Amino acid sequence: MTDYKQDKVANHMLSQRILDKGIRIDDVMRVGHGHLKGHSRSIEENMRADCFEALMAAVYLSFGMDEARRVIRAVVLD
């Protein structure tokens, strides 16, 4: 179970799932040029994963645990 969980929540896996689902976090994050990959507007995967985690905390605080679970299941587990 630990390996399964780690595979789902590792930063690189979470970042890839965000991209695969078409969630455009990169477009709304304000970061310095040093955090961008190359000349593109692409954010480092660790920052993308951290931002998603912060958004899930905001969903939890604003809408409750059930909504946070729904969003996490839709992005991470499906």
PyRosetta script that sets phi, psi and omega in degrees:
from pyrosetta import init, pose_from_sequence

init()
pose = pose_from_sequence("MTDYKQDKVANHMLSQRILDKGIRIDDVMRVGHGHLKGHSRSIEENMRADCFEALMAAVYLSFGMDEARRVIRAVVLD")
pose.set_psi(1, -38.5)
pose.set_omega(1, -178.3)
pose.set_phi(2, -62.3)
pose.set_psi(2, -43.1)
pose.set_omega(2, 178.6)
pose.set_phi(3, -63.2)
pose.set_psi(3, -40.1)
pose.set_omega(3, 178.6)
pose.set_phi(4, -62.2)
pose.set_psi(4, -47.9)
pose.set_omega(4, -179.7)
pose.set_phi(5, -63.3)
pose.set_psi(5, -44.5)
pose.set_omega(5, -179.1)
pose.set_phi(6, -62.2)
pose.set_psi(6, -37.4)
pose.set_omega(6, 178.6)
pose.set_phi(7, -63.7)
pose.set_psi(7, -33.5)
pose.set_omega(7, -177.7)
pose.set_phi(8, -80.6)
pose.set_psi(8, -32.0)
pose.set_omega(8, -173.2)
pose.set_phi(9, -108.6)
pose.set_psi(9, 1.2)
pose.set_omega(9, 176.0)
pose.set_phi(10, -61.4)
pose.set_psi(10, 143.7)
pose.set_omega(10, -175.3)
pose.set_phi(11, -54.2)
pose.set_psi(11, -44.3)
pose.set_omega(11, -177.7)
pose.set_phi(12, -66.8)
pose.set_psi(12, -35.4)
pose.set_omega(12, 178.7)
pose.set_phi(13, -72.7)
pose.set_psi(13, -42.6)
pose.set_omega(13, 178.7)
pose.set_phi(14, -62.6)
pose.set_psi(14, -42.8)
pose.set_omega(14, 178.3)
pose.set_phi(15, -60.7)
pose.set_psi(15, -43.5)
pose.set_omega(15, -179.6)
pose.set_phi(16, -66.2)
pose.set_psi(16, -39.3)
pose.set_omega(16, 178.2)
pose.set_phi(17, -64.7)
pose.set_psi(17, -37.9)
pose.set_omega(17, 177.3)
pose.set_phi(18, -60.8)
pose.set_psi(18, -46.0)
pose.set_omega(18, 178.7)
pose.set_phi(19, -65.0)
pose.set_psi(19, -43.2)
pose.set_omega(19, -179.0)
pose.set_phi(20, -61.9)
pose.set_psi(20, -34.8)
pose.set_omega(20, -179.2)
pose.set_phi(21, -81.0)
pose.set_psi(21, -6.6)
pose.set_omega(21, 178.3)
pose.set_phi(22, 79.2)
pose.set_psi(22, 19.8)
pose.set_omega(22, 177.5)
pose.set_phi(23, -79.5)
pose.set_psi(23, 121.8)
pose.set_omega(23, -170.6)
pose.set_phi(24, -98.5)
pose.set_psi(24, 57.5)
pose.set_omega(24, 179.1)
pose.set_phi(25, -61.4)
pose.set_psi(25, -38.6)
pose.set_omega(25, -176.8)
pose.set_phi(26, -55.9)
pose.set_psi(26, -34.6)
pose.set_omega(26, -176.0)
pose.set_phi(27, -70.1)
pose.set_psi(27, -22.1)
pose.set_omega(27, -176.0)
pose.set_phi(28, -109.4)
pose.set_psi(28, -6.9)
pose.set_omega(28, 178.1)
pose.set_phi(29, -79.7)
pose.set_psi(29, 136.5)
pose.set_omega(29, 176.4)
pose.set_phi(30, -105.5)
pose.set_psi(30, 109.4)
pose.set_omega(30, -179.6)
pose.set_phi(31, -134.2)
pose.set_psi(31, 161.5)
pose.set_omega(31, 176.8)
pose.set_phi(32, -73.3)
pose.set_psi(32, 162.5)
pose.set_omega(32, -177.9)
pose.set_phi(33, -60.6)
pose.set_psi(33, -26.9)
pose.set_omega(33, 180.0)
pose.set_phi(34, -65.7)
pose.set_psi(34, -18.4)
pose.set_omega(34, -178.7)
pose.set_phi(35, -96.2)
pose.set_psi(35, -4.1)
pose.set_omega(35, 179.9)
pose.set_phi(36, -88.3)
pose.set_psi(36, 145.5)
pose.set_omega(36, 178.8)
pose.set_phi(37, -87.0)
pose.set_psi(37, 113.3)
pose.set_omega(37, 179.2)
pose.set_phi(38, 64.3)
pose.set_psi(38, -146.2)
pose.set_omega(38, -179.8)
pose.set_phi(39, -94.0)
pose.set_psi(39, 0.2)
pose.set_omega(39, -179.2)
pose.set_phi(40, -83.1)
pose.set_psi(40, 176.8)
pose.set_omega(40, 178.6)
pose.set_phi(41, -94.6)
pose.set_psi(41, 18.5)
pose.set_omega(41, -176.9)
pose.set_phi(42, -80.9)
pose.set_psi(42, 133.1)
pose.set_omega(42, -178.9)
pose.set_phi(43, -91.5)
pose.set_psi(43, 151.7)
pose.set_omega(43, 175.6)
pose.set_phi(44, -60.0)
pose.set_psi(44, 145.9)
pose.set_omega(44, -174.4)
pose.set_phi(45, -62.9)
pose.set_psi(45, -35.0)
pose.set_omega(45, 178.7)
pose.set_phi(46, -64.1)
pose.set_psi(46, -39.4)
pose.set_omega(46, 178.6)
pose.set_phi(47, -68.1)
pose.set_psi(47, -37.8)
pose.set_omega(47, 178.4)
pose.set_phi(48, -62.8)
pose.set_psi(48, -45.7)
pose.set_omega(48, 179.6)
pose.set_phi(49, -64.4)
pose.set_psi(49, -42.5)
pose.set_omega(49, 178.7)
pose.set_phi(50, -63.2)
pose.set_psi(50, -39.6)
pose.set_omega(50, 178.8)
pose.set_phi(51, -64.5)
pose.set_psi(51, -42.1)
pose.set_omega(51, 178.0)
pose.set_phi(52, -61.9)
pose.set_psi(52, -41.9)
pose.set_omega(52, 178.5)
pose.set_phi(53, -62.1)
pose.set_psi(53, -40.1)
pose.set_omega(53, 177.6)
pose.set_phi(54, -65.2)
pose.set_psi(54, -39.5)
pose.set_omega(54, 176.8)
pose.set_phi(55, -63.4)
pose.set_psi(55, -38.3)
pose.set_omega(55, 178.3)
pose.set_phi(56, -66.8)
pose.set_psi(56, -34.6)
pose.set_omega(56, 174.8)
pose.set_phi(57, -64.2)
pose.set_psi(57, -40.3)
pose.set_omega(57, 178.5)
pose.set_phi(58, -66.4)
pose.set_psi(58, -39.7)
pose.set_omega(58, 176.5)
pose.set_phi(59, -61.9)
pose.set_psi(59, -45.4)
pose.set_omega(59, 179.2)
pose.set_phi(60, -59.2)
pose.set_psi(60, -48.9)
pose.set_omega(60, -177.4)
pose.set_phi(61, -68.2)
pose.set_psi(61, -31.7)
pose.set_omega(61, -177.3)
pose.set_phi(62, -86.9)
pose.set_psi(62, -37.1)
pose.set_omega(62, -170.9)
pose.set_phi(63, -123.4)
pose.set_psi(63, -7.2)
pose.set_omega(63, 176.3)
pose.set_phi(64, 98.4)
pose.set_psi(64, 171.5)
pose.set_omega(64, -174.9)
pose.set_phi(65, -64.1)
pose.set_psi(65, -39.0)
pose.set_omega(65, -177.6)
pose.set_phi(66, -62.5)
pose.set_psi(66, -41.9)
pose.set_omega(66, 179.3)
pose.set_phi(67, -69.6)
pose.set_psi(67, -39.6)
pose.set_omega(67, 177.5)
pose.set_phi(68, -61.7)
pose.set_psi(68, -43.4)
pose.set_omega(68, 177.2)
pose.set_phi(69, -61.6)
pose.set_psi(69, -42.1)
pose.set_omega(69, -179.4)
pose.set_phi(70, -60.9)
pose.set_psi(70, -45.9)
pose.set_omega(70, -179.2)
pose.set_phi(71, -66.3)
pose.set_psi(71, -44.8)
pose.set_omega(71, 180.0)
pose.set_phi(72, -62.1)
pose.set_psi(72, -42.8)
pose.set_omega(72, 177.9)
pose.set_phi(73, -62.8)
pose.set_psi(73, -40.2)
pose.set_omega(73, -178.6)
pose.set_phi(74, -66.3)
pose.set_psi(74, -35.1)
pose.set_omega(74, -176.6)
pose.set_phi(75, -91.1)
pose.set_psi(75, -46.5)
pose.set_omega(75, -169.9)
pose.set_phi(76, -89.5)
pose.set_psi(76, -40.5)
pose.set_omega(76, -171.1)
pose.set_phi(77, -97.7)
pose.set_psi(77, -26.1)
pose.set_omega(77, -177.4)
pose.set_phi(78, -79.3)
pose.dump_pdb("model.pdb")
